[in-house]
């Protein structure tokens, strides 16, 4: 099937839309940049970008938010004039890459008895939340606390599944899956630093492949980060890219 960014789930709702952009907002987690942003439908002129920038900054400041973030049209590079302005304004510019795989194309994974994968339930929910909190605290206590509330809501949502990985009985990694009719999206895949390079990430993914063998598995990777090289080695197929920019006001 043809995979696009429209297949990627966004925590947030469209609160404003015009011919130029969509404005996404997520009041339940104001500090989550990926849920509070403007996505341009077409590239704005410099004047149009500055107008959108003023609008979003004012909107966020009224909500106590310190960042502004913008996503640009898929599979297109940012025009040079706009890049020059973004650099002058000290924006962080990056890009995302969209990948997909059919479950039967995922490589075989060794069945290491030291690794156990569990679906998150009432029984192990607190373990899952604690592991996620330890990973999120590096972004600040406010973010980590809000993420706990988000994870609790996700736990109750019928179109989500959360997985927890143990290594020799110790919580070591986690992932969430967003389930739709034709796809299962891997999101927030993470392994604790003390347990990396033990095959835990691969075992989490293999569990997803086996559970959703009748769906296309999709994910978005940071185009500048090393995990995307792992996905390529695992036979994920690249589909498209999307540039973004963001800045945090002091």
N, C-alpha and C positions, 0 to 999 in steps of 0.2 A: 504494500500500500504506500501511497505517497504521504510522507511525513512532513509536516510544517510546524512552525512555532505556534500555530493555532492549536496544535495538539498538546501543548505544554500547559499544565495547570498553573494558575496564578492565585495566590492567596490575596484577595482584594477584589474590589468591585469598581466598575467604571462610574465615576461621579461627575464627569464632564466629557463631552465629545463634540468635536467639530470636524470640518473637512481636513484639518491639518494634523490633529492628534487625538489620542484617548488619554484621559487622566485616571490612573488607578489609585485607590486609597483603601487602606486597611486599618480602621480605627482600633481594632483589637491588638495591633502590634505596630505602633507608630515608628518604632526604631528599626523596623525591617525594611531595608532599602529596596529589596526585590519585590515588595508589596506596595510601595508608595513612590510612584514615578509617573512620568509622562512618556508615552510611546508615540513617536511621530509616524504618520502614515506615508508622508512624503518628506523629503528634506526641506527644512525651513530655510528661508533667507536669513541673513544675520539679524535683520530687524525683527523678523518673526520669531527667531530663537530667543532674542532678548526679551520680547514681550511674553513669551511662554515662561521664560526664566523668572521674570518678575512676578507673574501670576503664581507659579508654583512655590516660589520662595515665600511670598506673602501668605499663601494657603498653609504652608507647613509651619511658618512662624506662629500663626494663630493657633496651631495645634501643639506648639512646643517642640516641633521637629527642627533639627539643625541641618538636615541634608537636603539637597536636590539631586534628582537622578533623571536621566533621559535615555531612552532607547531609540535607535534609528532604524530606517527601513532595512529589511533583511537582504543579505547578499549584495550590499552596496557599501562603498567606502565613503567616509565622511569627506565632504568637499574641503579643499585646502584652506579656503577663507574661514570656514567654521572651525577647522582644526586650530588655526592660528589664534582665534579668539579663545577657544577652550584652553589652550596652553597658557595664554596670558592670564586667564581667570583661574589658573591652577586646578583645573579639572583633572581627575584621574580618568584616562581613556582606556578602555579595554574592549574585548569582544568575546562573545560566547559562540560555541559550536554545538550543533544539533547532531546527535548520533542515534542510530537504531540498529536493532539486530533481531533476527528470528531465533527463538530459543534453541532450536536444533543446531544452530551455527556456533553456539558458545562452546569453547574448548572443554574437554574433560577435566575434572577437578579431582585431585586425590582425596580420598575419604579419610581424613585425619581424625582419629578418635578423640584427640584433645580438643577439637572444635565442635561445639554444639550450637545449632541455630534454633531459636524459639520464636514463635509468633507471640507478640506482646498481648497479654491478657490481664485480667484483674490480679492474677497471682504474681506477675513479674513487672507490672506497670511501674511501681516505685523504683525498681532497679533500672529500668529503661530511662525514667525521668532523671534519676541521679547521674547516670552516665552522660546523658545529653547536657545536663547542667554543667558538668565538669568540662565539657568541650566548648560550651557557649560562654563560660565566665570570662574567657579571654577578651570578649567583646564588651564586657562591662556587666555589672550586676543587674542593671535595669533591663538590658537585652535578655540576659539569661532568665530572669524572673518572668518576663513576658513570654519567652519561648516555652517555659513550663506550662503556662496556661494554654498556649497554642497546641502543644503536644497532647494535652488532656482533651482538647476539642477534637483533634485529629483522631485520637483513640476511639471516640464515640461515633465518628463519621463512617457511614457504610461503604463509601468508595475509597477508603484508605486501609492499608495494612502496615503495621510497624513490626520490624524484626529486630531481634536482639541476638548477638553472637557472644558465646562464652568460650574462653580458652582455659582449659583445666579448671573449669568451674568459676572463673573470674570474668565479670562483664568486660568485653573487649571491643565491641563494635556494634553498629546499628545502621539501619536504613529504613526509609519509609517508601511505600509503593502507592501510587495514585492510580486507581483502576477505572478504566472506561470500557466502552463496548469493544473496541478493537485494540487498545493499547494498555500497557502497564508501564507507568513512568517511575523510574528509579530516581529518588531525591534524597539529599542529605545522607549520602553514603559516607560513613566515617569509621575509622579504626583508631583506637587509642594508640598514642605514640609508643608505649611500652610493648605493644603487641603487633606492630607492623612487620611486614615481610614474612608472615607466617601463613599466608594464604587465606586469611579471614575474610578480606574483601571479596575474593573470588568465591568463597563458600556462600557468602551472603547473596551474591549475584546468582550463583547456581541454584540456590533455593528459589529465587524469583523465577528463573527460567523453567524450573520443574513445576512450579505452582501455576504459572501462567503460560503454559506451553502452547496454548492456542491463540496467543496475542502477540503483537509486535512490541518488543521492549524498547523503550525510548529513554533518553536522558539528555541533559544539557551540561556541557563541560566548559570550564573556563579556558578560553583559547590560549591563554598564556601560562597555564598551569601544567604540571607534569602528569596528573592522572589521565589526561586525554590520551597520552601515549600508551597507557595501560589498556584503555578501551580499544585502541586500534589493534593492539596485539591480541585482544580477545575477540577479534572479528566484528566489532561494531563498525557500521558503515557511516561515514560522514555524509551529512545531507546539506547543511547550510550554515551560515554564520550571521551574526548580528552585533554591530558595534553599540556601545553604550558609553556614557560619561556620567560622573558623579563628583560632587564636592561637598565637604562638610564645613559649615560655617562655624568659626570659633566664637 
